[in-house]
Amino acid sequence: MYFLGIDGGGTKTTCLVTDENLNEIYRTAGSSINFYSEGLENARANMKSMLLDILKNTGVSRFDGVCVGSSALFGRADEKTKADFCDGVFDCSNIIMDSDLFIALKATEKENSAVIIAGTGSMAAGKNARGEIITRGGYGYILGDEGSGYRIALDGIREAVRSLDKTGEETLLGEMLLDFADVTAKEELVDKFYSPEKDRKALAAFAQKVSLAAEKGDKKAAEILCNQAEELFLTAKALLSEMPEKPYVFLYGGVFQHSEIFRNHFAGLMSEKVSRCELMTKEPVFGACIAAREISL
């Protein structure tokens, strides 16, 4: 038996093929299948490209169960949405489509659990006492994304400019921004950031510079990380207020993984409200494979 789990994020899609015991057979990655940002035909084409890669490397084209976790969804897809995306793409009679948060919660393999995500964007998900998935955050970089790589990067870039312009505190971020933009003078930054305008993902990469500066003892960088951790904590606290008492909380995403200062500060804020708070060791795509197996057995 073969199961296919899919984690369709906003910028990248990960596919995992497993056997009936959830042993990994093959994995591949490709472009986004978010049909809102990519358009339906492009999203389907991106999915087909990954399926061709799977076929080429494993010989597997038919699956006993498929679960598509998509950043385009807030819950289980209706039949029309599923058909629009899946028909003519997958050779499988057991298919479900749900949000990427659904598969993240599946990957925890615990009933009373929550997942807090801090990557390029941010949000939180868990289950209430009735077993319904509830979420907080997830409104994107214009309306929210507190604690995300994008927000950390933007705060860091602004403080870097203020440092270079001597209108703010001196910080390592100033020189780091010049290096990040590959320029030698602050006057060159405008052209680098606006002609053409840098996209959100490119800007979010500066969050790693903020983390590095903080690790080197830069007070302004550490302040940015702690402030954003506190903003994300407010999102998590709102989620926990609707969940059973003291859930397991799993942290996922590049900000948690790469910034010990951010992670430790956030975990400290959460400590009295949860039974445990730790990095998520199993990827959401593994949760998709669990769901794919469940619907076929």
C-alpha positions in Angstrom: 0.0 0.0 0.0 1.2 3.5 -0.8 0.1 6.7 0.9 0.8 10.3 -0.2 1.0 13.2 2.2 1.2 16.7 0.8 2.1 19.9 2.7 1.2 22.8 0.4 2.6 25.9 2.0 2.5 29.4 0.7 5.8 29.3 -1.2 6.7 25.6 -1.3 5.1 22.2 -1.4 6.5 19.0 0.2 5.3 15.5 -0.8 6.0 12.4 1.2 5.2 8.8 0.0 5.0 6.1 2.7 4.1 2.5 3.0 1.3 1.1 5.2 3.6 1.3 8.2 4.3 5.0 7.5 7.9 4.2 6.5 9.2 6.9 4.2 9.6 5.7 0.6 10.3 8.9 -1.2 10.0 12.7 -0.8 10.1 15.6 -3.2 9.4 19.3 -3.1 8.1 21.8 -5.7 6.3 25.1 -6.2 3.2 26.2 -4.3 -0.2 24.6 -4.8 -2.0 27.4 -3.2 -4.7 27.9 -5.8 -5.5 31.5 -4.6 -2.0 32.9 -5.0 -0.9 30.7 -7.9 -4.2 30.3 -9.8 -5.9 26.9 -10.1 -4.3 25.8 -13.4 -0.8 26.7 -12.2 -1.4 25.0 -8.8 -2.6 21.8 -10.6 0.4 22.0 -12.9 2.8 22.3 -10.0 1.2 19.3 -8.4 1.4 17.2 -11.5 5.1 18.0 -11.8 5.8 16.6 -8.4 3.7 13.5 -9.1 5.8 12.9 -12.3 9.0 13.2 -10.1 7.5 10.6 -7.8 6.7 8.3 -10.7 10.1 8.7 -12.2 11.9 7.8 -8.9 9.6 5.2 -7.4 7.5 3.8 -10.2 4.4 4.6 -8.1 1.5 6.4 -9.8 -1.5 5.1 -7.9 -2.1 5.6 -4.2 -4.3 4.0 -1.6 -4.8 7.3 0.2 -3.9 10.9 -0.5 -4.2 13.9 2.0 -3.6 17.4 0.6 -2.8 20.0 3.3 -3.1 23.4 1.8 -2.4 26.9 2.9 -5.3 28.0 0.8 -7.8 26.3 3.1 -9.0 27.1 6.7 -10.8 23.7 7.0 -12.0 20.6 5.1 -12.5 21.3 1.4 -16.0 20.8 0.0 -16.5 18.4 -2.8 -16.4 21.0 -5.5 -13.1 22.5 -4.3 -11.6 19.1 -4.0 -12.8 18.1 -7.5 -11.5 21.3 -9.0 -8.0 20.7 -7.7 -7.8 16.9 -7.6 -9.7 15.5 -10.6 -7.4 14.4 -13.3 -4.4 14.9 -11.1 -4.3 12.0 -8.6 -4.9 8.3 -9.3 -6.7 7.6 -6.0 -10.2 7.0 -4.8 -9.5 8.1 -1.2 -8.6 11.8 -1.1 -9.1 14.5 1.4 -8.1 18.2 1.3 -7.8 20.2 4.4 -5.8 23.1 5.8 -2.0 22.9 6.5 -2.9 23.3 10.2 -5.0 20.1 10.1 -1.9 18.1 9.0 0.3 19.9 11.5 -2.0 18.8 14.4 -2.1 15.3 13.0 1.7 15.2 13.1 1.7 15.8 16.8 -0.1 12.4 17.4 -1.6 13.8 20.6 -5.3 14.6 21.3 -4.8 17.7 23.5 -2.2 19.5 21.5 -1.6 22.9 19.8 0.8 23.9 17.1 2.3 27.4 17.1 3.8 28.3 13.7 6.4 31.0 13.2 7.9 30.9 9.7 7.7 33.5 7.0 4.2 34.0 8.5 2.6 32.9 11.8 -0.5 31.4 13.3 -1.7 29.0 16.0 -4.0 26.0 15.9 -5.5 23.5 18.3 -8.7 21.7 19.1 -11.5 22.8 21.5 -13.3 20.4 23.9 -15.6 19.2 21.1 -12.6 18.2 18.9 -13.1 21.0 16.4 -10.0 22.7 15.0 -9.7 26.3 16.1 -7.2 28.9 14.9 -5.8 32.3 15.9 -3.7 34.5 13.7 -3.0 33.6 10.1 -4.1 36.9 8.6 -1.0 37.5 6.5 1.7 40.1 6.5 -0.6 43.1 6.1 -3.1 42.3 8.9 -1.0 40.3 11.3 1.8 37.6 11.3 3.0 38.6 14.7 6.2 36.8 15.6 6.9 35.8 12.0 10.2 36.0 10.1 8.7 38.8 8.1 7.8 40.9 11.1 11.2 40.3 12.8 13.0 41.1 9.5 11.0 44.3 9.0 11.6 45.5 12.5 15.3 44.7 12.1 15.6 46.5 8.7 14.0 49.6 10.1 16.3 49.7 13.1 19.3 49.0 10.8 18.3 52.0 8.7 17.9 54.2 11.8 21.3 53.1 13.0 23.0 53.9 9.7 21.2 57.2 9.6 22.1 57.9 13.2 18.5 58.6 14.1 18.3 55.5 16.3 20.5 53.3 18.5 23.7 52.0 17.2 23.3 48.3 16.3 25.1 45.6 14.4 22.1 45.4 12.2 23.3 48.5 10.2 26.3 46.8 8.8 24.4 43.6 8.4 21.8 45.3 6.3 24.4 46.7 4.0 25.9 43.2 3.6 22.4 41.7 3.1 21.6 44.2 0.3 25.1 43.9 -1.2 25.8 47.6 -1.0 28.5 49.7 0.6 26.5 52.9 1.5 23.1 53.6 3.0 22.2 55.8 0.1 22.1 52.7 -2.1 19.5 50.9 0.0 16.5 52.7 -1.5 17.3 51.4 -5.0 18.0 47.9 -3.7 14.7 47.6 -1.8 12.3 49.4 -4.2 13.6 48.9 -7.8 12.1 46.4 -8.1 10.4 46.1 -4.7 11.7 43.2 -2.7 9.0 40.5 -2.1 8.0 39.3 1.3 10.0 36.1 1.3 13.2 37.9 0.3 12.7 40.4 3.1 11.9 37.7 5.7 15.4 36.3 5.1 16.8 39.2 7.1 15.3 37.6 10.3 18.3 35.3 10.4 20.6 38.4 10.5 18.5 39.7 13.5 19.0 36.4 15.3 22.7 36.4 14.5 23.1 39.9 15.9 21.2 39.0 19.0 23.5 35.9 19.5 26.5 38.3 19.3 25.0 40.4 22.2 23.3 43.1 20.2 20.7 44.5 22.6 18.5 46.0 19.9 18.3 42.8 17.9 17.5 40.8 21.1 14.8 43.4 21.9 13.2 42.8 18.5 13.1 39.1 19.0 11.6 39.3 22.5 9.0 41.8 21.4 7.9 39.7 18.6 7.8 36.6 20.8 5.5 38.5 23.2 3.3 39.5 20.3 3.0 35.8 19.2 2.3 34.8 22.8 -0.8 36.9 22.7 -2.0 34.9 19.7 -1.2 31.6 21.5 -2.9 32.7 24.7 -6.1 33.5 22.9 -6.0 30.0 21.4 -5.3 28.3 24.7 -8.3 30.0 26.3 -10.6 27.9 24.2 -8.8 24.6 24.6 -8.8 22.0 27.3 -6.5 22.8 30.2 -2.7 22.6 29.8 -2.3 21.1 26.3 0.9 20.0 24.8 2.3 22.8 22.6 4.5 22.2 19.6 6.6 24.9 18.0 7.1 24.8 14.2 8.8 27.0 11.7 12.1 28.6 10.8 12.0 31.3 13.5 11.6 28.7 16.3 14.1 26.4 14.8 16.9 29.0 14.1 16.5 31.5 17.0 17.2 30.1 20.4 16.6 33.5 22.0 13.1 33.8 20.4 12.2 30.2 21.2 13.3 30.3 24.8 11.6 33.6 25.5 8.3 32.4 23.9 8.5 29.0 25.8 9.1 30.9 29.1 5.9 32.9 28.5 4.0 29.7 27.8 5.3 27.7 30.7 2.5 28.2 33.2 -0.3 27.6 30.6 0.8 24.3 29.1 1.9 20.9 30.2 4.9 21.0 27.7 6.2 23.3 25.1 8.8 22.0 22.6 10.0 22.0 19.1 7.9 19.8 16.7 10.1 16.9 15.6 7.7 15.4 13.0 7.0 17.5 9.9 3.4 18.4 9.1 3.7 16.4 5.9 4.0 13.3 8.1 0.6 14.2 9.6 -0.8 14.2 6.0 0.4 10.7 5.6 -1.3 9.7 8.8 -4.5 11.2 7.6 -4.1 9.5 4.2 -3.7 6.1 5.8 -6.7 6.7 8.1 -9.2 7.3 5.3 -8.1 4.2 3.4 -8.2 1.6 6.2 
